[in-house]
Amino acid sequence: MTYVSALVLGGGGGIGAAVSRRLAADHAVAVGCRHGVERARRLAEDLVARGGVAEVVQSDATTEEGVVAAFDAAERLGSLRVVVHCVGGWDYPRITELTEKSIDEAIALNLRSALLVLRESARRVTDGGRVVLLSSAAAQLAPARQSTYAAAKAGVEAAARVAAKEVAARGIAVNVVRPGATDTERLREGTSPRAIEAMAGANAMRRLGTPDDIAGAVLMLCGEDSRWITGVVVDATGGLT
């Protein structure tokens, strides 16, 4: 049987897992991960048990070798129609605390990985396909102590707009989803309860987003009805002001 495939980089947990579950309804899904391999395998096993097709790809999306390997695995599953970049991470350095190492690590994780994924997507996604990258409200709000993260995610948004122009003639749409504070394990591990409460109260809906909230926005951009939407940033923050 021939499948249409989707590649979700960072697809094993949090928002990525929610995206993988949604895409598995009509795609063979390559679940990309660098860490958390067992978690990604449990997800893939669950997708298969529900009648889907899924495979875990352990690779480092900050490297050329890792990105190429992830795309190779996705193409083995079928014609590659959708790529979603959910790779990212943050910490809270003050500007005075930045080092070359911390800057390089943040840029590699959040921006270089996205640029490499955009490159391979432009080379390999089938005509009429979809590419979606995850940014962050930090790119717009520029919160204190998130200089490297905000800068990198702003770069992701700019790079996506460029890529959208370069692949438009093939009917490929490239877009960005910009989440606000989302209730994931990563957020809970690195954020104080008081800060989480403040984040939940900062948007119009007065709650944290859920991974499925963000996955819904991603899936909207992956459908046939989104063919005339490209080079845009979709705000998925619950009305954050």
C-alpha positions as CSV (number, residue, x, y, z in Angstrom):
1,M,0.0,0.0,0.0
2,T,1.2,3.5,-0.8
3,Y,0.9,6.1,1.9
4,V,1.1,9.9,2.0
5,S,3.5,10.8,4.7
6,A,4.1,13.5,7.3
7,L,7.2,14.4,9.2
8,V,6.9,15.9,12.7
9,L,10.2,17.1,14.0
10,G,10.0,17.2,17.8
11,G,6.9,15.0,17.4
12,G,7.2,12.8,20.6
13,G,5.8,15.0,23.3
14,G,3.8,18.1,24.1
15,I,2.6,20.0,21.1
16,G,4.5,17.7,18.7
17,A,2.7,14.6,20.0
18,A,-0.7,16.3,19.6
19,V,0.2,17.2,16.0
20,S,1.4,13.7,15.3
21,R,-1.9,12.3,16.6
22,R,-3.9,14.6,14.4
23,L,-1.9,14.0,11.3
24,A,-2.1,10.2,11.8
25,A,-5.7,10.2,10.7
26,D,-4.7,10.5,7.1
27,H,-0.9,10.4,6.9
28,A,1.8,7.9,7.7
29,V,3.7,9.8,10.4
30,A,7.4,9.9,11.0
31,V,7.8,11.0,14.6
32,G,11.1,12.8,14.9
33,C,12.9,13.1,18.3
34,R,16.3,13.8,19.7
35,H,15.6,12.8,23.3
36,G,12.6,11.1,24.9
37,V,12.9,8.2,22.5
38,E,10.8,5.8,24.7
39,R,8.0,8.4,24.9
40,A,8.0,8.8,21.1
41,R,7.9,5.0,20.7
42,R,4.9,4.8,23.0
43,L,3.2,7.4,20.9
44,A,4.0,5.6,17.7
45,E,2.7,2.3,19.2
46,D,-0.5,4.0,20.2
47,L,-1.0,5.4,16.7
48,V,-0.4,2.0,15.1
49,A,-2.8,0.4,17.6
50,R,-5.5,2.9,16.5
51,G,-5.0,1.8,12.9
52,G,-2.4,4.3,11.8
53,V,1.1,4.1,10.4
54,A,3.9,5.6,12.4
55,E,7.6,5.3,12.9
56,V,10.0,6.9,15.3
57,V,13.1,8.7,13.9
58,Q,15.8,9.5,16.4
59,S,17.9,12.3,15.0
60,D,19.3,15.7,15.9
61,A,17.4,18.4,14.1
62,T,20.2,20.9,14.8
63,T,22.5,19.1,12.4
64,E,22.4,18.6,8.7
65,E,22.9,14.9,9.1
66,G,20.0,14.6,11.5
67,V,17.6,16.6,9.4
68,V,18.5,14.6,6.3
69,A,18.0,11.3,8.1
70,A,14.6,12.4,9.4
71,F,13.5,13.3,5.9
72,D,14.8,10.0,4.5
73,A,12.8,8.1,7.0
74,A,9.6,10.1,6.2
75,E,10.1,9.5,2.5
76,R,10.4,5.7,3.1
77,L,6.9,5.8,4.6
78,G,5.4,7.5,1.5
79,S,5.2,10.6,-0.6
80,L,6.1,13.4,1.8
81,R,3.2,15.9,1.9
82,V,3.5,17.6,5.3
83,V,6.4,18.7,7.4
84,V,5.9,20.3,10.9
85,H,8.8,21.7,12.8
86,C,8.1,21.6,16.6
87,V,11.7,21.8,17.7
88,G,12.6,24.4,20.3
89,G,13.5,25.3,23.9
90,W,14.2,28.2,26.1
91,D,15.9,29.3,29.3
92,Y,16.0,32.6,31.1
93,P,19.4,34.3,30.9
94,R,19.8,38.0,31.5
95,I,21.5,39.9,28.7
96,T,24.5,40.4,31.0
97,E,24.7,36.6,31.4
98,L,24.9,35.7,27.7
99,T,27.9,33.7,26.5
100,E,29.0,32.6,23.0
101,K,28.1,29.1,24.0
102,S,24.6,29.9,25.3
103,I,23.8,32.0,22.2
104,D,25.1,29.4,19.8
105,E,23.1,26.6,21.5
106,A,19.9,28.6,21.5
107,I,20.2,29.6,17.9
108,A,21.1,26.1,16.8
109,L,18.1,24.6,18.6
110,N,15.5,27.1,17.6
111,L,16.6,28.7,14.3
112,R,19.3,26.6,12.6
113,S,17.1,23.5,12.9
114,A,14.2,25.4,11.3
115,L,16.4,26.7,8.4
116,L,17.7,23.1,7.7
117,V,14.1,21.8,7.8
118,L,13.0,24.6,5.4
119,R,15.8,23.7,3.1
120,E,15.0,20.0,3.0
121,S,11.2,20.7,2.7
122,A,11.9,22.9,-0.4
123,R,13.8,20.0,-1.9
124,R,11.5,17.1,-0.9
125,V,7.9,18.0,-0.1
126,T,5.6,17.1,-2.9
127,D,3.9,19.7,-5.0
128,G,0.9,21.1,-3.2
129,G,2.4,20.1,0.2
130,R,2.4,21.9,3.5
131,V,5.1,23.1,5.8
132,V,4.3,24.5,9.2
133,L,6.8,25.8,11.8
134,L,6.2,26.6,15.4
135,S,7.2,30.0,16.7
136,S,6.4,31.6,20.0
137,A,4.6,34.6,21.4
138,A,8.1,35.6,22.7
139,A,9.0,36.6,19.1
140,Q,6.4,39.4,19.3
141,L,6.3,40.2,23.0
142,A,10.0,40.0,23.6
143,P,9.7,39.1,27.3
144,A,12.6,39.9,29.7
145,R,15.2,37.2,30.0
146,Q,14.3,35.5,26.7
147,S,16.6,37.4,24.4
148,T,18.1,34.4,22.5
149,Y,14.7,32.5,22.3
150,A,12.8,35.6,21.1
151,A,15.5,36.4,18.6
152,A,15.6,32.9,17.2
153,K,11.8,32.5,16.9
154,A,11.6,35.9,15.2
155,G,14.1,34.5,12.8
156,V,12.0,31.4,12.2
157,E,9.0,33.7,11.2
158,A,11.1,35.7,8.8
159,A,12.7,32.6,7.2
160,A,9.3,31.0,6.7
161,R,8.1,34.1,4.8
162,V,11.1,33.9,2.6
163,A,10.7,30.1,2.0
164,A,7.0,30.6,1.2
165,K,7.9,32.8,-1.7
166,E,10.5,30.4,-3.1
167,V,8.3,27.4,-3.2
168,A,4.9,29.0,-4.1
169,A,5.2,28.1,-7.7
170,R,4.9,24.5,-6.8
171,G,1.8,25.1,-4.7
172,I,3.6,24.4,-1.4
173,A,2.3,26.5,1.5
174,V,4.7,27.5,4.2
175,N,3.3,29.0,7.4
176,V,4.0,29.6,11.1
177,V,1.9,29.0,14.2
178,R,2.7,31.2,17.1
179,P,1.6,29.7,20.4
180,G,1.4,31.4,23.7
181,A,1.9,29.7,27.0
182,T,0.9,26.1,26.5
183,D,0.4,23.5,29.2
184,T,3.2,21.0,28.5
185,E,5.5,19.1,30.7
186,R,8.4,21.4,29.6
187,L,6.5,24.5,30.7
188,R,5.6,22.9,34.1
189,E,9.2,21.8,34.7
190,G,10.8,25.1,34.1
191,T,8.3,27.6,35.3
192,S,7.1,28.5,38.8
193,P,3.4,28.1,39.8
194,R,3.1,31.8,40.2
195,A,4.5,32.5,36.8
196,I,2.1,29.9,35.3
197,E,-0.8,31.5,37.0
198,A,0.2,34.9,35.5
199,M,0.6,33.4,32.0
200,A,-2.9,31.8,32.2
201,G,-4.4,35.1,33.2
202,A,-2.7,37.1,30.4
203,N,-4.9,36.1,27.5
204,A,-8.5,36.8,26.8
205,M,-9.6,33.2,27.5
206,R,-7.9,33.2,30.9
207,R,-6.2,29.8,30.7
208,L,-3.1,28.1,29.4
209,G,-3.4,26.7,25.9
210,T,-3.3,23.0,25.5
211,P,-1.2,21.0,23.0
212,D,-4.4,20.1,21.2
213,D,-5.3,23.8,20.8
214,I,-2.0,24.4,19.0
215,A,-2.3,21.2,17.0
216,G,-5.7,22.4,15.8
217,A,-4.1,25.5,14.3
218,V,-1.4,23.4,12.7
219,L,-3.9,21.1,11.1
220,M,-5.9,24.0,9.8
221,L,-2.8,25.0,7.8
222,C,-2.2,21.4,6.6
223,G,-5.6,21.0,4.9
224,E,-6.7,21.5,1.3
225,D,-8.7,24.6,2.3
226,S,-5.5,26.4,3.3
227,R,-4.0,26.3,-0.2
228,W,-4.3,30.1,-0.6
229,I,-2.7,30.8,2.8
230,T,1.1,31.1,2.8
231,G,3.8,33.1,4.4
232,V,1.7,34.0,7.4
233,V,1.9,33.7,11.1
234,V,-1.2,32.4,12.8
235,D,-1.6,33.6,16.4
236,A,-2.7,30.8,18.6
237,T,-2.5,32.5,22.0
238,G,-6.1,32.6,23.2
239,G,-6.1,36.4,22.6
240,L,-2.8,37.3,24.3
241,T,-2.4,41.1,24.5
